């Protein structure tokens, strides 16, 4: 449905986007992650046609987007970071205005507005001014505005910033409903748990370049430690985990709050050897569990922990 091939965008000496490529199929959600200033919003703006790339191309259903007036752009809906709403208008009047921008009027506009309000669960507040809405309600209305022309591809640039947990869950439900309809979603966020919940594939951008593009399971394979064995020893006094590093499958070993945490890459291959070593060396244990690093661990491993200024 969507192909991004070799996008570049420079601002003088600043390289904002440097050869970004990825694809998104129908009914898939692609997470676009990266530190501040990594190039995510610039990439989304190029896909949406708000910026022209210095090189590269955006294809929708195999057709290159060539101009501002290209009809293929009607297949795209954009939910921007900033609210694109008028506070002194009602929710319905806001959507009527945006419907007109898509050349929707009369019965078609009414049907589209009613459907969008119903999806984001704001039908009962349609006549109320947006100024009276909570931040979460505004975010949901912002989403509704992008859906009026029934786009096949939805670009969402940090759509849950500053909303309460209930509103965030409501937006997630909206997006999952759209995905079931076969929509293609491109989702940028700084909240790793959102990407873990929503995304089929994750693209990580840093310094304008794609540094990873895979499923969550595939990203875990990029880590030197893909799994952690958490072993509760019967006695921890005097226990030294360092000799365990001589085991070929062990990448790390440390005592954390009385629990032995052993980092391994292949859980199936490593666990028997680790437990055998403990038994052979007289260290009994009463509980063993395994953990997999979360997406935040993967993200920080690939992009580093230093602070970035937007």
C-alpha positions in Angstrom: 0.0 0.0 0.0 2.8 2.5 1.0 6.4 2.4 -0.1 9.0 5.0 0.9 12.2 4.8 -1.1 15.4 6.6 -0.3 13.9 9.9 1.0 16.4 12.6 1.8 15.8 16.1 3.1 18.5 18.7 3.9 18.2 22.1 5.6 21.5 23.7 4.7 24.2 21.6 6.4 21.6 19.8 8.5 20.7 16.4 7.1 17.1 15.8 8.5 16.3 12.7 6.5 19.0 10.5 5.0 17.9 7.7 2.7 14.9 6.6 4.6 13.1 3.6 3.1 10.3 1.3 4.4 7.0 -0.2 3.3 3.6 -0.7 4.9 1.0 -3.2 3.7 -2.8 -2.9 3.9 -4.1 -3.6 7.3 -0.6 -3.1 8.9 0.5 -0.7 11.6 4.1 0.6 11.2 5.7 2.2 14.2 8.1 5.1 13.4 10.3 5.6 16.4 13.4 7.7 17.1 14.9 10.3 19.5 14.0 14.0 19.3 15.3 15.4 16.0 15.8 12.0 14.4 13.7 12.8 11.3 10.3 11.2 12.1 8.1 14.2 11.7 10.0 15.3 8.6 9.5 11.9 7.1 5.8 11.9 7.9 5.5 15.4 6.4 7.1 14.2 3.2 4.8 11.3 2.9 1.8 13.6 3.5 3.0 15.9 0.8 3.6 18.9 3.1 7.3 18.8 2.3 9.1 17.9 -0.9 12.1 15.6 -0.6 15.5 16.5 -2.0 15.5 13.0 -3.5 13.6 9.7 -3.1 10.0 8.9 -3.7 6.7 8.0 -2.0 4.6 5.3 -3.7 0.9 4.6 -2.9 -0.3 1.4 -4.4 2.7 1.5 -6.7 2.0 5.0 -7.9 4.4 7.8 -7.2 3.1 10.9 -5.5 4.2 13.7 -7.9 2.4 16.9 -7.0 0.3 18.8 -4.4 -2.8 18.1 -6.6 -2.1 14.5 -7.3 -5.5 12.6 -6.7 -3.6 9.7 -5.1 -3.0 11.9 -2.1 -6.7 11.5 -1.2 -5.8 8.1 0.0 -3.8 9.7 2.9 -5.1 11.1 6.1 -2.9 13.0 8.5 -3.3 13.4 12.3 -0.7 16.0 13.2 1.1 16.6 16.5 -0.5 19.9 16.9 -4.3 20.2 17.2 -5.9 21.3 13.9 -9.1 22.4 15.5 -11.0 25.7 16.1 -11.9 26.1 19.8 -14.9 28.4 19.2 -16.6 26.1 16.8 -18.6 23.0 17.8 -17.2 19.5 17.1 -19.7 19.1 14.2 -18.8 22.6 12.7 -15.1 21.7 12.9 -15.8 18.5 11.0 -18.0 20.3 8.5 -15.2 22.7 7.8 -12.7 19.9 7.2 -15.2 17.9 5.1 -15.5 20.9 2.8 -11.7 20.9 2.3 -12.2 17.3 1.0 -15.0 18.6 -1.3 -17.6 16.7 0.8 -21.0 18.4 1.2 -24.6 17.6 1.7 -25.6 14.0 2.6 -22.1 12.6 1.9 -20.6 15.1 4.4 -23.3 14.4 7.0 -22.7 10.6 6.7 -19.0 11.0 6.9 -19.2 13.3 10.0 -21.7 11.1 11.8 -19.5 8.0 11.2 -16.3 9.8 12.4 -18.0 11.1 15.5 -19.4 7.7 16.3 -16.0 6.0 15.8 -14.3 8.4 18.3 -17.3 8.3 20.7 -18.1 12.0 20.5 -21.6 11.9 19.0 -23.2 13.1 22.2 -20.9 16.2 22.3 -21.2 17.1 18.6 -23.0 20.4 19.3 -20.5 21.5 22.0 -17.7 24.0 21.5 -14.3 22.4 21.3 -13.1 24.9 23.9 -15.1 22.9 26.5 -13.4 19.6 25.5 -10.7 17.9 27.5 -7.3 17.2 25.9 -8.2 13.6 25.3 -11.5 14.6 23.6 -9.6 17.1 21.4 -7.2 14.4 20.3 -10.1 12.1 19.4 -11.7 14.8 17.4 -8.4 15.5 15.7 -8.4 11.9 14.6 -12.0 12.1 13.4 -11.1 15.1 11.1 -8.5 12.9 9.4 -11.0 10.2 8.7 -13.7 12.1 6.9 -12.6 11.3 3.3 -12.1 7.6 4.3 -8.3 7.5 3.6 -6.6 4.1 3.1 -3.4 5.3 4.8 -3.5 7.2 8.1 -0.4 9.0 9.3 -0.4 9.6 13.1 2.3 11.9 14.5 2.3 11.4 18.3 -1.5 11.3 18.5 -1.7 10.7 22.3 0.6 13.4 23.7 -0.8 14.8 26.9 -3.9 12.7 27.2 -5.2 10.7 30.2 -5.0 6.9 30.3 -8.7 6.5 29.5 -8.5 8.7 26.4 -5.4 6.9 25.3 -7.1 3.6 25.5 -10.1 5.0 23.6 -7.7 6.1 20.8 -6.1 2.7 20.8 -9.5 1.1 20.4 -10.2 3.5 17.5 -7.0 2.6 15.7 -7.5 -1.1 16.2 -11.0 -0.8 14.7 -9.5 1.0 11.7 -6.8 -1.7 11.3 -9.6 -4.3 11.2 -11.1 -2.4 8.3 -7.8 -2.8 6.4 -6.4 0.7 6.9 -2.7 1.2 6.8 -1.4 3.1 9.8 2.0 4.8 10.2 2.4 5.7 13.9 5.1 7.9 15.5 5.4 7.9 19.3 7.8 8.3 22.2 5.8 5.8 24.2 7.3 2.4 23.8 4.4 0.6 25.3 2.1 2.1 22.6 4.4 0.7 19.8 4.5 -2.7 21.5 0.7 -2.8 21.7 -0.2 -1.4 18.3 2.5 -2.1 15.8 3.1 -5.0 13.5 6.5 -3.7 12.5 8.8 -1.1 13.9 11.1 1.3 12.0 13.7 3.1 14.2 15.2 6.2 12.8 18.3 8.0 14.2 20.2 11.0 12.8 17.9 10.8 9.8 18.7 7.1 8.9 16.8 3.9 9.4 18.9 1.8 11.8 16.3 -1.0 12.3 13.2 -2.2 10.5 11.7 -5.4 11.9 9.0 -7.0 14.0 9.3 -6.7 17.7 10.6 -10.2 17.9 13.1 -9.5 15.2 14.4 -6.4 17.0 15.1 -8.5 20.1 17.5 -10.6 18.0 19.7 -7.5 17.5 20.5 -7.4 21.2 23.5 -9.3 22.7 21.2 -10.4 25.5 17.8 -11.4 24.1 16.6 -13.1 27.2 17.2 -12.9 31.0 17.0 -15.9 33.4 15.9 -14.7 36.8 16.9 -17.2 39.4 16.0 -16.9 43.1 18.8 -18.6 45.0 18.3 -20.2 48.4 21.4 -18.4 49.7 23.0 -15.3 48.1 25.5 -14.5 50.8 29.0 -14.8 49.4 27.7 -15.8 45.9 29.9 -14.5 43.1 28.2 -14.5 39.7 31.4 -13.6 37.7 32.6 -17.2 37.1 29.4 -17.8 35.2 30.7 -15.6 32.4 33.0 -18.5 31.4 29.9 -20.4 30.2 29.8 -19.9 26.4 26.1 -19.0 26.3 26.2 -16.5 29.2 26.5 -12.8 28.1 26.0 -11.2 31.6 25.5 -12.3 35.2 24.7 -10.2 38.2 22.9 -10.2 41.6 20.0 -7.7 41.7 18.0 -7.4 44.9 18.9 -11.0 45.9 18.0 -12.5 42.5 20.6 -13.9 40.1 20.0 -12.4 36.6 21.7 -14.2 33.8 21.7 -12.6 30.3 21.6 -15.1 27.4 20.8 -14.9 23.7 19.3 -18.4 23.1 17.0 -19.2 26.1 16.4 -22.8 25.0 20.1 -23.6 24.5 21.4 -21.7 27.5 19.0 -22.5 30.4 20.0 -26.1 31.0 23.7 -25.2 31.1 23.2 -22.4 33.5 21.1 -24.5 35.9 23.5 -27.4 35.7 26.4 -25.0 36.6 24.5 -23.9 39.6 23.8 -27.4 40.7 27.4 -28.6 40.1 28.8 -25.8 42.2 26.5 -26.3 45.1 24.1 -23.4 44.6 20.5 -24.4 45.1 17.5 -22.3 44.0 13.8 -22.3 44.5 12.4 -20.3 41.5 13.3 -19.7 37.9 11.6 -17.4 35.4 12.6 -15.9 32.1 12.2 -12.4 30.8 12.6 -10.7 27.5 13.9 -7.1 27.2 11.2 -4.6 26.4 11.1 -2.3 23.4 12.6 0.5 25.5 15.7 -1.6 26.1 16.0 -2.3 22.4 15.5 1.3 21.5 18.1 2.6 24.0 20.6 0.0 23.0 20.3 1.0 19.3 20.1 4.8 19.8 22.1 5.4 23.0 21.1 7.0 26.2 22.4 10.6 25.7 19.8 13.4 25.8 18.7 14.9 22.5 17.5 18.4 21.9 14.7 18.8 19.3 
